[in-house]
Amino acid sequence: MRSSLLNLEFFSEFCADAFGEGTWPKVERKNIEYGGLEAKSSKIIFSNGNEDPWRWASLQKTDAEELYPQVITCDNCAHCVDLYTPSPSDAPDLKKARDQQFQTISEWID
């Protein structure tokens, strides 16, 4: 659950306060450089946790017939939680996401 006050205006002001007036990501330039939502590549895992605020800046689905990045969605997980040291108390979805990532990377390096 997130406050409705954490919106684009909030983050725009936050960036200005932290990095100076006029500081804002060059979204259009990066979308052109990397393909935006039409990104075509291989050997990239987009691990999108449902509680990850960066999820919406990531690909949400793939087209298996193209060279799109693989997307692994982990329910009830936050930003980078799949990179933490595994624990027996980890959520089943998190364990499943890590297993999928391990399997995928193992196939890449075989």
N, CA, C and O atoms as CSV, one atom per row, in Angstrom:
chain,resi,resn,atom,element,x,y,z
A,1,MET,N,N,0.847,-1.163,0.000
A,1,MET,CA,C,0.000,0.000,0.000
A,1,MET,C,C,0.903,1.241,0.000
A,1,MET,O,O,1.849,1.333,0.782
A,2,ARG,N,N,0.597,2.177,-0.879
A,2,ARG,CA,C,1.394,3.402,-0.995
A,2,ARG,C,C,0.497,4.619,-0.857
A,2,ARG,O,O,-0.666,4.603,-1.261
A,3,SER,N,N,1.047,5.657,-0.288
A,3,SER,CA,C,0.313,6.915,-0.148
A,3,SER,C,C,0.081,7.531,-1.519
A,3,SER,O,O,0.944,7.458,-2.393
A,4,SER,N,N,-1.072,8.131,-1.703
A,4,SER,CA,C,-1.363,8.828,-2.963
A,4,SER,C,C,-0.500,10.085,-3.098
A,4,SER,O,O,-0.430,10.678,-4.175
A,5,LEU,N,N,0.155,10.489,-2.007
A,5,LEU,CA,C,1.042,11.650,-2.055
A,5,LEU,C,C,2.385,11.322,-2.727
A,5,LEU,O,O,3.125,12.223,-3.123
A,6,LEU,N,N,2.685,10.027,-2.850
A,6,LEU,CA,C,3.909,9.616,-3.546
A,6,LEU,C,C,3.585,9.502,-5.033
A,6,LEU,O,O,3.359,8.415,-5.565
A,7,ASN,N,N,3.570,10.651,-5.675
A,7,ASN,CA,C,3.191,10.723,-7.086
A,7,ASN,C,C,4.309,11.407,-7.870
A,7,ASN,O,O,5.364,11.716,-7.317
A,8,LEU,N,N,4.074,11.639,-9.156
A,8,LEU,CA,C,5.096,12.234,-10.018
A,8,LEU,C,C,5.532,13.611,-9.515
A,8,LEU,O,O,6.719,13.937,-9.549
A,9,GLU,N,N,4.587,14.407,-9.055
A,9,GLU,CA,C,4.926,15.744,-8.533
A,9,GLU,C,C,5.848,15.630,-7.328
A,9,GLU,O,O,6.822,16.376,-7.224
A,10,PHE,N,N,5.555,14.709,-6.417
A,10,PHE,CA,C,6.398,14.504,-5.246
A,10,PHE,C,C,7.830,14.180,-5.658
A,10,PHE,O,O,8.778,14.786,-5.158
A,11,PHE,N,N,7.987,13.210,-6.582
A,11,PHE,CA,C,9.324,12.786,-6.970
A,11,PHE,C,C,10.043,13.856,-7.791
A,11,PHE,O,O,11.270,13.948,-7.740
A,12,SER,N,N,9.306,14.657,-8.537
A,12,SER,CA,C,9.912,15.762,-9.271
A,12,SER,C,C,10.518,16.767,-8.294
A,12,SER,O,O,11.651,17.214,-8.474
A,13,GLU,N,N,9.758,17.117,-7.262
A,13,GLU,CA,C,10.264,18.037,-6.236
A,13,GLU,C,C,11.409,17.408,-5.448
A,13,GLU,O,O,12.375,18.088,-5.100
A,14,PHE,N,N,11.300,16.109,-5.167
A,14,PHE,CA,C,12.351,15.401,-4.443
A,14,PHE,C,C,13.664,15.459,-5.216
A,14,PHE,O,O,14.714,15.744,-4.640
A,15,CYS,N,N,13.608,15.188,-6.525
A,15,CYS,CA,C,14.816,15.239,-7.357
A,15,CYS,C,C,15.397,16.652,-7.381
A,15,CYS,O,O,16.613,16.828,-7.298
A,16,ALA,N,N,14.530,17.656,-7.495
A,16,ALA,CA,C,15.003,19.044,-7.520
A,16,ALA,C,C,15.696,19.395,-6.208
A,16,ALA,O,O,16.745,20.039,-6.208
A,17,ASP,N,N,15.109,18.971,-5.088
A,17,ASP,CA,C,15.717,19.242,-3.779
A,17,ASP,C,C,17.049,18.516,-3.613
A,17,ASP,O,O,18.005,19.077,-3.079
A,18,ALA,N,N,17.107,17.277,-4.070
A,18,ALA,CA,C,18.300,16.458,-3.863
A,18,ALA,C,C,19.415,16.779,-4.855
A,18,ALA,O,O,20.590,16.776,-4.486
A,19,PHE,N,N,19.052,17.061,-6.131
A,19,PHE,CA,C,20.060,17.165,-7.177
A,19,PHE,C,C,20.093,18.508,-7.890
A,19,PHE,O,O,20.927,18.725,-8.769
A,20,GLY,N,N,19.198,19.406,-7.520
A,20,GLY,CA,C,19.169,20.719,-8.148
A,20,GLY,C,C,17.988,20.883,-9.084
A,20,GLY,O,O,17.498,19.922,-9.678
A,21,GLU,N,N,17.551,22.109,-9.198
A,21,GLU,CA,C,16.407,22.441,-10.056
A,21,GLU,C,C,16.677,22.015,-11.498
A,21,GLU,O,O,17.788,22.176,-12.005
A,22,GLY,N,N,15.668,21.479,-12.141
A,22,GLY,CA,C,15.802,21.059,-13.533
A,22,GLY,C,C,16.350,19.650,-13.714
A,22,GLY,O,O,16.533,19.193,-14.842
A,23,THR,N,N,16.615,18.959,-12.603
A,23,THR,CA,C,17.115,17.592,-12.682
A,23,THR,C,C,15.943,16.636,-12.806
A,23,THR,O,O,15.059,16.597,-11.950
A,24,TRP,N,N,15.953,15.871,-13.880
A,24,TRP,CA,C,14.894,14.889,-14.105
A,24,TRP,C,C,15.421,13.849,-15.078
A,24,TRP,O,O,16.184,14.194,-15.981
A,25,PRO,N,N,15.042,12.597,-14.924
A,25,PRO,CA,C,15.553,11.565,-15.834
A,25,PRO,C,C,15.212,11.867,-17.295
A,25,PRO,O,O,14.149,12.409,-17.596
A,26,LYS,N,N,16.103,11.518,-18.171
A,26,LYS,CA,C,15.891,11.703,-19.613
A,26,LYS,C,C,15.232,10.433,-20.165
A,26,LYS,O,O,15.855,9.633,-20.863
A,27,VAL,N,N,13.956,10.284,-19.824
A,27,VAL,CA,C,13.215,9.066,-20.127
A,27,VAL,C,C,13.150,8.801,-21.624
A,27,VAL,O,O,13.409,7.683,-22.069
A,28,GLU,N,N,12.808,9.811,-22.393
A,28,GLU,CA,C,12.669,9.612,-23.838
A,28,GLU,C,C,13.965,9.125,-24.463
A,28,GLU,O,O,13.953,8.236,-25.315
A,29,ARG,N,N,15.084,9.704,-24.042
A,29,ARG,CA,C,16.387,9.323,-24.590
A,29,ARG,C,C,16.717,7.864,-24.253
A,29,ARG,O,O,17.211,7.124,-25.104
A,30,LYS,N,N,16.448,7.466,-23.037
A,30,LYS,CA,C,16.730,6.080,-22.629
A,30,LYS,C,C,15.793,5.100,-23.325
A,30,LYS,O,O,16.207,3.997,-23.682
A,31,ASN,N,N,14.534,5.489,-23.520
A,31,ASN,CA,C,13.615,4.612,-24.242
A,31,ASN,C,C,14.065,4.398,-25.678
A,31,ASN,O,O,13.947,3.293,-26.208
A,32,ILE,N,N,14.578,5.444,-26.310
A,32,ILE,CA,C,15.097,5.305,-27.672
A,32,ILE,C,C,16.347,4.417,-27.664
A,32,ILE,O,O,16.496,3.537,-28.512
A,33,GLU,N,N,17.226,4.651,-26.715
A,33,GLU,CA,C,18.481,3.906,-26.636
A,33,GLU,C,C,18.262,2.418,-26.379
A,33,GLU,O,O,18.931,1.581,-26.985
A,34,TYR,N,N,17.323,2.079,-25.478
A,34,TYR,CA,C,17.125,0.688,-25.077
A,34,TYR,C,C,15.852,0.047,-25.619
A,34,TYR,O,O,15.617,-1.138,-25.383
A,35,GLY,N,N,15.029,0.800,-26.339
A,35,GLY,CA,C,13.845,0.222,-26.956
A,35,GLY,C,C,12.563,0.383,-26.174
A,35,GLY,O,O,11.504,-0.027,-26.649
A,36,GLY,N,N,12.622,0.969,-24.984
A,36,GLY,CA,C,11.411,1.189,-24.196
A,36,GLY,C,C,10.631,-0.100,-24.006
A,36,GLY,O,O,11.215,-1.145,-23.718
A,37,LEU,N,N,9.321,-0.035,-24.164
A,37,LEU,CA,C,8.469,-1.205,-23.994
A,37,LEU,C,C,8.562,-2.170,-25.166
A,37,LEU,O,O,7.976,-3.252,-25.131
A,38,GLU,N,N,9.287,-1.788,-26.190
A,38,GLU,CA,C,9.489,-2.663,-27.357
A,38,GLU,C,C,10.906,-3.236,-27.361
A,38,GLU,O,O,11.412,-3.631,-28.411
A,39,ALA,N,N,11.537,-3.281,-26.209
A,39,ALA,CA,C,12.914,-3.773,-26.118
A,39,ALA,C,C,13.013,-5.194,-26.663
A,39,ALA,O,O,12.195,-6.059,-26.351
A,40,LYS,N,N,14.023,-5.407,-27.476
A,40,LYS,CA,C,14.297,-6.736,-28.019
A,40,LYS,C,C,15.751,-7.055,-27.711
A,40,LYS,O,O,16.669,-6.367,-28.158
A,41,SER,N,N,15.929,-8.089,-26.956
A,41,SER,CA,C,17.265,-8.479,-26.558
A,41,SER,C,C,17.208,-9.920,-26.094
A,41,SER,O,O,16.196,-10.599,-26.270
A,42,SER,N,N,18.274,-10.375,-25.514
A,42,SER,CA,C,18.291,-11.709,-24.953
A,42,SER,C,C,19.156,-11.703,-23.707
A,42,SER,O,O,19.949,-10.789,-23.482
A,43,LYS,N,N,18.990,-12.722,-22.919
A,43,LYS,CA,C,19.771,-12.929,-21.707
A,43,LYS,C,C,19.650,-11.771,-20.723
A,43,LYS,O,O,20.635,-11.312,-20.146
A,44,ILE,N,N,18.404,-11.309,-20.549
A,44,ILE,CA,C,18.081,-10.291,-19.548
A,44,ILE,C,C,16.896,-10.802,-18.742
A,44,ILE,O,O,15.897,-11.235,-19.317
A,45,ILE,N,N,16.997,-10.755,-17.427
A,45,ILE,CA,C,15.877,-11.119,-16.568
A,45,ILE,C,C,15.356,-9.840,-15.932
A,45,ILE,O,O,16.091,-9.137,-15.239
A,46,PHE,N,N,14.096,-9.547,-16.169
A,46,PHE,CA,C,13.426,-8.441,-15.502
A,46,PHE,C,C,12.639,-9.044,-14.351
A,46,PHE,O,O,11.577,-9.626,-14.570
A,47,SER,N,N,13.132,-8.918,-13.147
A,47,SER,CA,C,12.485,-9.473,-11.969
A,47,SER,C,C,11.588,-8.402,-11.368
A,47,SER,O,O,12.065,-7.482,-10.703
A,48,ASN,N,N,10.311,-8.525,-11.601
A,48,ASN,CA,C,9.361,-7.491,-11.197
A,48,ASN,C,C,8.552,-7.931,-9.987
A,48,ASN,O,O,7.644,-8.752,-10.116
A,49,GLY,N,N,8.869,-7.398,-8.817
A,49,GLY,CA,C,8.088,-7.678,-7.621
A,49,GLY,C,C,6.856,-6.792,-7.567
A,49,GLY,O,O,6.908,-5.628,-7.966
A,50,ASN,N,N,5.753,-7.331,-7.079
A,50,ASN,CA,C,4.512,-6.552,-7.015
A,50,ASN,C,C,4.622,-5.321,-6.127
A,50,ASN,O,O,3.894,-4.349,-6.328
A,51,GLU,N,N,5.513,-5.349,-5.156
A,51,GLU,CA,C,5.689,-4.204,-4.265
A,51,GLU,C,C,6.856,-3.322,-4.699
A,51,GLU,O,O,7.284,-2.448,-3.944
A,52,ASP,N,N,7.368,-3.539,-5.893
A,52,ASP,CA,C,8.521,-2.796,-6.397
A,52,ASP,C,C,8.045,-1.560,-7.157
A,52,ASP,O,O,7.399,-1.695,-8.196
A,53,PRO,N,N,8.349,-0.351,-6.660
A,53,PRO,CA,C,7.898,0.847,-7.377
A,53,PRO,C,C,8.532,0.984,-8.759
A,53,PRO,O,O,8.001,1.705,-9.603
A,54,TRP,N,N,9.659,0.307,-9.009
A,54,TRP,CA,C,10.301,0.344,-10.326
A,54,TRP,C,C,9.648,-0.606,-11.313
A,54,TRP,O,O,9.977,-0.590,-12.498
A,55,ARG,N,N,8.729,-1.431,-10.841
A,55,ARG,CA,C,8.058,-2.398,-11.717
A,55,ARG,C,C,7.493,-1.730,-12.965
A,55,ARG,O,O,7.578,-2.280,-14.063
A,56,TRP,N,N,6.929,-0.569,-12.797
A,56,TRP,CA,C,6.242,0.100,-13.904
A,56,TRP,C,C,7.207,0.739,-14.889
A,56,TRP,O,O,6.784,1.224,-15.938
A,57,ALA,N,N,8.484,0.747,-14.573
A,57,ALA,CA,C,9.499,1.214,-15.515
A,57,ALA,C,C,10.130,0.027,-16.244
A,57,ALA,O,O,11.094,0.192,-16.991
A,58,SER,N,N,9.589,-1.150,-16.026
A,58,SER,CA,C,10.130,-2.385,-16.565
A,58,SER,C,C,9.144,-3.018,-17.545
A,58,SER,O,O,7.989,-2.603,-17.638
A,59,LEU,N,N,9.613,-4.014,-18.264
A,59,LEU,CA,C,8.706,-4.781,-19.098
A,59,LEU,C,C,7.822,-5.645,-18.220
A,59,LEU,O,O,8.292,-6.213,-17.233
A,60,GLN,N,N,6.561,-5.750,-18.563
A,60,GLN,CA,C,5.618,-6.522,-17.776
A,60,GLN,C,C,5.268,-7.867,-18.409
A,60,GLN,O,O,4.738,-8.752,-17.738
A,61,LYS,N,N,5.561,-8.019,-19.685
A,61,LYS,CA,C,5.280,-9.275,-20.372
A,61,LYS,C,C,6.281,-9.450,-21.498
A,61,LYS,O,O,6.971,-8.507,-21.888
A,62,THR,N,N,6.350,-10.652,-22.008
A,62,THR,CA,C,7.260,-10.946,-23.098
A,62,THR,C,C,6.501,-11.627,-24.226
A,62,THR,O,O,5.372,-12.083,-24.045
A,63,ASP,N,N,7.120,-11.689,-25.369
A,63,ASP,CA,C,6.610,-12.426,-26.511
A,63,ASP,C,C,7.594,-13.562,-26.749
A,63,ASP,O,O,8.712,-13.332,-27.212
A,64,ALA,N,N,7.186,-14.780,-26.436
A,64,ALA,CA,C,8.096,-15.925,-26.476
A,64,ALA,C,C,8.662,-16.190,-27.867
A,64,ALA,O,O,9.699,-16.842,-27.989
A,65,GLU,N,N,8.002,-15.696,-28.923
A,65,GLU,CA,C,8.472,-15.965,-30.274
A,65,GLU,C,C,9.536,-14.963,-30.732
A,65,GLU,O,O,10.121,-15.130,-31.803
A,66,GLU,N,N,9.782,-13.952,-29.952
A,66,GLU,CA,C,10.773,-12.927,-30.289
A,66,GLU,C,C,11.936,-13.014,-29.305
A,66,GLU,O,O,11.906,-13.813,-28.369
A,67,LEU,N,N,12.938,-12.207,-29.515
A,67,LEU,CA,C,14.071,-12.153,-28.591
A,67,LEU,C,C,13.822,-11.104,-27.514
A,67,LEU,O,O,14.649,-10.216,-27.306
A,68,TYR,N,N,12.707,-11.204,-26.843
A,68,TYR,CA,C,12.386,-10.277,-25.763
A,68,TYR,C,C,13.018,-10.756,-24.465
A,68,TYR,O,O,13.279,-11.948,-24.302
A,69,PRO,N,N,13.262,-9.837,-23.543
A,69,PRO,CA,C,13.762,-10.249,-22.225
A,69,PRO,C,C,12.749,-11.125,-21.508
A,69,PRO,O,O,11.541,-10.983,-21.698
A,70,GLN,N,N,13.249,-12.022,-20.692
A,70,GLN,CA,C,12.381,-12.863,-19.871
A,70,GLN,C,C,11.939,-12.059,-18.656
A,70,GLN,O,O,12.754,-11.380,-18.033
A,71,VAL,N,N,10.674,-12.130,-18.320
A,71,VAL,CA,C,10.150,-11.411,-17.168
A,71,VAL,C,C,9.744,-12.415,-16.106
A,71,VAL,O,O,8.993,-13.348,-16.391
A,72,ILE,N,N,10.228,-12.238,-14.892
A,72,ILE,CA,C,9.832,-13.081,-13.763
A,72,ILE,C,C,9.143,-12.181,-12.753
A,72,ILE,O,O,9.754,-11.252,-12.225
A,73,THR,N,N,7.885,-12.451,-12.487
A,73,THR,CA,C,7.128,-11.652,-11.524
A,73,THR,C,C,7.061,-12.399,-10.204
A,73,THR,O,O,6.672,-13.565,-10.158
A,74,CYS,N,N,7.433,-11.736,-9.160
A,74,CYS,CA,C,7.423,-12.314,-7.820
A,74,CYS,C,C,6.378,-11.596,-6.981
A,74,CYS,O,O,6.573,-10.439,-6.610
A,75,ASP,N,N,5.284,-12.259,-6.681
A,75,ASP,CA,C,4.238,-11.655,-5.860
A,75,ASP,C,C,4.743,-11.389,-4.446
A,75,ASP,O,O,5.558,-12.141,-3.911
A,76,ASN,N,N,4.252,-10.324,-3.861
A,76,ASN,CA,C,4.583,-9.938,-2.488
A,76,ASN,C,C,6.072,-9.696,-2.272
A,76,ASN,O,O,6.596,-9.952,-1.188
A,77,CYS,N,N,6.746,-9.205,-3.295
A,77,CYS,CA,C,8.175,-8.919,-3.192
A,77,CYS,C,C,8.438,-7.462,-3.551
A,77,CYS,O,O,7.657,-6.837,-4.268
A,78,ALA,N,N,9.542,-6.934,-3.047
A,78,ALA,CA,C,9.906,-5.540,-3.281
A,78,ALA,C,C,11.158,-5.464,-4.155
A,78,ALA,O,O,11.636,-6.478,-4.663
A,79,HIS,N,N,11.668,-4.275,-4.319
A,79,HIS,CA,C,12.811,-4.007,-5.191
A,79,HIS,C,C,14.055,-4.779,-4.758
A,79,HIS,O,O,14.493,-4.665,-3.614
A,80,CYS,N,N,14.615,-5.555,-5.661
A,80,CYS,CA,C,15.876,-6.292,-5.483
A,80,CYS,C,C,15.823,-7.388,-4.419
A,80,CYS,O,O,16.867,-7.925,-4.049
A,81,VAL,N,N,14.640,-7.733,-3.920
A,81,VAL,CA,C,14.561,-8.731,-2.855
A,81,VAL,C,C,15.085,-10.086,-3.327
A,81,VAL,O,O,15.558,-10.880,-2.514
A,82,ASP,N,N,15.008,-10.355,-4.616
A,82,ASP,CA,C,15.504,-11.628,-5.138
A,82,ASP,C,C,17.028,-11.705,-5.108
A,82,ASP,O,O,17.593,-12.788,-5.267
A,83,LEU,N,N,17.699,-10.575,-4.907
A,83,LEU,CA,C,19.156,-10.550,-4.839
A,83,LEU,C,C,19.681,-10.699,-3.411
A,83,LEU,O,O,20.887,-10.836,-3.207
A,84,TYR,N,N,18.789,-10.675,-2.427
A,84,TYR,CA,C,19.211,-10.849,-1.037
A,84,TYR,C,C,19.626,-12.300,-0.798
A,84,TYR,O,O,19.264,-13.190,-1.568
A,85,THR,N,N,20.376,-12.531,0.260
A,85,THR,CA,C,20.750,-13.878,0.642
A,85,THR,C,C,19.489,-14.672,0.973
A,85,THR,O,O,18.671,-14.218,1.772
A,86,PRO,N,N,19.319,-15.852,0.369
A,86,PRO,CA,C,18.118,-16.649,0.648
A,86,PRO,C,C,17.996,-17.011,2.120
A,86,PRO,O,O,18.990,-17.208,2.819
A,87,SER,N,N,16.757,-17.091,2.567
A,87,SER,CA,C,16.441,-17.437,3.949
A,87,SER,C,C,15.313,-18.466,3.954
A,87,SER,O,O,14.449,-18.428,3.079
A,88,PRO,N,N,15.303,-19.382,4.920
A,88,PRO,CA,C,14.214,-20.359,4.989
A,88,PRO,C,C,12.832,-19.703,5.133
A,88,PRO,O,O,11.820,-20.306,4.774
A,89,SER,N,N,12.791,-18.490,5.649
A,89,SER,CA,C,11.512,-17.808,5.853
A,89,SER,C,C,11.049,-17.024,4.621
A,89,SER,O,O,10.016,-16.357,4.676
A,90,ASP,N,N,11.791,-17.091,3.514
A,90,ASP,CA,C,11.401,-16.378,2.290
A,90,ASP,C,C,10.041,-16.865,1.800
A,90,ASP,O,O,9.684,-18.031,1.963
A,91,ALA,N,N,9.303,-15.956,1.205
A,91,ALA,CA,C,7.997,-16.287,0.645
A,91,ALA,C,C,8.144,-17.328,-0.458
A,91,ALA,O,O,9.139,-17.315,-1.183
A,92,PRO,N,N,7.170,-18.233,-0.603
A,92,PRO,CA,C,7.232,-19.245,-1.657
A,92,PRO,C,C,7.404,-18.630,-3.054
A,92,PRO,O,O,8.132,-19.180,-3.880
A,93,ASP,N,N,6.746,-17.503,-3.324
A,93,ASP,CA,C,6.883,-16.854,-4.630
A,93,ASP,C,C,8.309,-16.370,-4.862
A,93,ASP,O,O,8.816,-16.430,-5.982
A,94,LEU,N,N,8.953,-15.893,-3.804
A,94,LEU,CA,C,10.335,-15.440,-3.916
A,94,LEU,C,C,11.258,-16.624,-4.207
A,94,LEU,O,O,12.142,-16.530,-5.058
A,95,LYS,N,N,11.050,-17.735,-3.502
A,95,LYS,CA,C,11.851,-18.939,-3.748
A,95,LYS,C,C,11.660,-19.422,-5.179
A,95,LYS,O,O,12.623,-19.813,-5.840
A,96,LYS,N,N,10.424,-19.397,-5.658
A,96,LYS,CA,C,10.125,-19.822,-7.028
A,96,LYS,C,C,10.821,-18.910,-8.043
A,96,LYS,O,O,11.383,-19.392,-9.026
A,97,ALA,N,N,10.784,-17.598,-7.808
A,97,ALA,CA,C,11.448,-16.652,-8.722
A,97,ALA,C,C,12.944,-16.911,-8.772
A,97,ALA,O,O,13.535,-16.910,-9.852
A,98,ARG,N,N,13.564,-17.133,-7.622
A,98,ARG,CA,C,15.009,-17.425,-7.601
A,98,ARG,C,C,15.317,-18.721,-8.353
A,98,ARG,O,O,16.293,-18.792,-9.100
A,99,ASP,N,N,14.483,-19.742,-8.153
A,99,ASP,CA,C,14.687,-21.009,-8.863
A,99,ASP,C,C,14.588,-20.804,-10.375
A,99,ASP,O,O,15.392,-21.351,-11.130
A,100,GLN,N,N,13.604,-20.020,-10.816
A,100,GLN,CA,C,13.441,-19.740,-12.244
A,100,GLN,C,C,14.660,-18.990,-12.783
A,100,GLN,O,O,15.153,-19.289,-13.871
A,101,GLN,N,N,15.133,-18.025,-12.019
A,101,GLN,CA,C,16.307,-17.263,-12.449
A,101,GLN,C,C,17.527,-18.172,-12.552
A,101,GLN,O,O,18.280,-18.095,-13.522
A,102,PHE,N,N,17.721,-19.025,-11.562
A,102,PHE,CA,C,18.854,-19.949,-11.580
A,102,PHE,C,C,18.778,-20.867,-12.795
A,102,PHE,O,O,19.780,-21.073,-13.480
A,103,GLN,N,N,17.599,-21.417,-13.065
A,103,GLN,CA,C,17.411,-22.308,-14.208
A,103,GLN,C,C,17.709,-21.586,-15.523
A,103,GLN,O,O,18.394,-22.126,-16.392
A,104,THR,N,N,17.196,-20.375,-15.663
A,104,THR,CA,C,17.393,-19.601,-16.886
A,104,THR,C,C,18.869,-19.291,-17.108
A,104,THR,O,O,19.384,-19.498,-18.207
A,105,ILE,N,N,19.547,-18.803,-16.091
A,105,ILE,CA,C,20.974,-18.461,-16.213
A,105,ILE,C,C,21.803,-19.711,-16.471
A,105,ILE,O,O,22.771,-19.662,-17.230
A,106,SER,N,N,21.440,-20.829,-15.852
A,106,SER,CA,C,22.147,-22.087,-16.099
A,106,SER,C,C,22.039,-22.488,-17.568
A,106,SER,O,O,23.012,-22.963,-18.152
A,107,GLU,N,N,20.867,-22.300,-18.167
A,107,GLU,CA,C,20.692,-22.613,-19.586
A,107,GLU,C,C,21.543,-21.700,-20.456
A,107,GLU,O,O,22.085,-22.142,-21.469
A,108,TRP,N,N,21.667,-20.429,-20.074
A,108,TRP,CA,C,22.472,-19.491,-20.850
A,108,TRP,C,C,23.932,-19.896,-20.904
A,108,TRP,O,O,24.582,-19.751,-21.939
A,109,ILE,N,N,24.460,-20.409,-19.782
A,109,ILE,CA,C,25.892,-20.674,-19.713
A,109,ILE,C,C,26.265,-22.110,-20.092
A,109,ILE,O,O,27.448,-22.449,-20.130
A,110,ASP,N,N,25.274,-22.949,-20.371
A,110,ASP,CA,C,25.571,-24.322,-20.813
A,110,ASP,C,C,26.088,-24.354,-22.225
A,110,ASP,O,O,26.385,-25.428,-22.749
